[in-house]
Amino acid sequence: MHRHEGPPLRKFVTVAVAAVLLGTAAAGVLIGHYNERPPWGTDIAYEGGFVQASRIRGFDVDGSRTKALLAGECALMERQGMGGERAVHDPAAWVEGCLDGAAGHPSRNQGIVR
């Protein structure tokens, strides 16, 4: 009985180095294209605004804060930097998420199919 020992060492090392170089090149292209902004940055911004407004709405006893959010406080919060790092990816999506959360609408990102 003869035991198979796999591919020759030289061939294995060559394929491994090629795979690492290909992975590094692909990562470089993605970083160059998106420039530190994740490809799903719009979803991150929307959900950030939605969650923040939903929390405000949940703790608003008399409804005055929710009315203020719907009357333009979402945009004011984003301009003042209260949206945090999530709003930086797409400020308009953050405001849209904030308005949806304040109005009590379901998140646009819920479900399997969007």
C-alpha positions in Angstrom: 0.0 0.0 0.0 1.4 3.4 -1.0 0.5 6.5 0.9 -0.3 9.7 -1.1 1.6 12.7 0.3 -0.2 15.5 -1.5 1.2 18.0 -4.0 4.8 18.8 -4.2 6.0 21.5 -1.7 7.0 23.9 -4.5 3.6 23.7 -6.2 1.8 24.2 -2.8 3.9 27.2 -1.9 3.4 28.7 -5.4 -0.4 28.3 -5.2 -0.5 29.7 -1.6 1.5 32.8 -2.5 -0.6 33.4 -5.6 -3.8 33.2 -3.4 -2.4 35.6 -0.9 -1.4 38.1 -3.6 -4.8 37.8 -5.2 -6.6 38.4 -1.9 -4.4 41.4 -1.2 -5.0 42.9 -4.6 -8.8 42.4 -4.2 -8.7 44.1 -0.8 -6.7 47.0 -2.3 -9.2 47.5 -5.1 -12.1 47.5 -2.6 -10.4 49.9 -0.3 -9.5 52.2 -3.2 -13.1 52.1 -4.5 -14.9 52.7 -1.2 -12.3 54.9 0.5 -12.9 53.7 4.0 -16.7 53.8 3.6 -18.2 50.4 3.8 -20.3 49.3 0.8 -23.4 49.0 3.1 -22.9 52.5 4.6 -26.3 53.7 3.5 -27.9 50.8 5.4 -25.8 51.6 8.5 -26.8 55.3 8.4 -30.5 54.5 8.0 -30.6 52.0 10.8 -28.7 54.4 13.1 -31.3 57.1 12.6 -34.1 54.6 12.9 -32.9 53.1 16.1 -32.2 56.5 17.7 -35.6 57.9 16.9 -37.3 54.6 18.0 -35.6 54.9 21.4 -36.6 58.5 21.7 -40.2 57.7 20.7 -40.3 54.8 23.2 -39.3 57.0 26.1 -41.5 60.0 25.1 -44.3 60.0 27.6 -46.3 63.0 26.4 -45.5 62.8 22.7 -43.9 66.2 22.4 -40.4 64.9 21.6 -41.9 62.7 18.8 -43.7 65.6 17.3 -40.5 67.7 17.4 -38.6 64.9 15.6 -41.2 64.8 12.8 -41.2 68.6 12.6 -37.5 68.8 11.7 -35.5 67.9 14.7 -34.1 64.8 13.0 -32.4 67.0 10.4 -31.3 69.4 13.2 -29.8 66.5 15.2 -27.9 65.3 12.2 -26.5 68.8 11.5 -25.4 69.2 15.1 -23.5 65.9 14.9 -25.9 63.9 17.2 -26.1 61.2 14.6 -22.7 60.0 15.5 -20.4 58.0 13.3 -23.3 56.2 11.6 -24.7 59.4 10.1 -21.3 60.2 8.5 -21.8 57.4 5.9 -25.0 58.9 4.4 -26.6 61.9 6.3 -29.7 61.9 4.2 -30.3 58.2 4.9 -29.8 58.8 8.6 -32.5 61.6 8.6 -34.8 59.3 6.6 -34.4 56.5 9.1 -34.9 59.0 12.0 -38.2 60.1 10.4 -39.4 56.6 9.9 -38.5 55.6 13.5 -40.3 58.7 14.9 -43.4 58.1 12.8 -43.5 54.4 14.0 -43.1 53.0 10.5 -41.3 49.7 10.1 -37.6 49.8 9.1 -37.1 49.6 5.3 -34.4 47.1 6.0 -36.6 44.5 7.7 -37.4 41.3 6.0 -35.4 39.0 3.7 -36.2 40.8 0.4 -35.7 44.5 0.2 
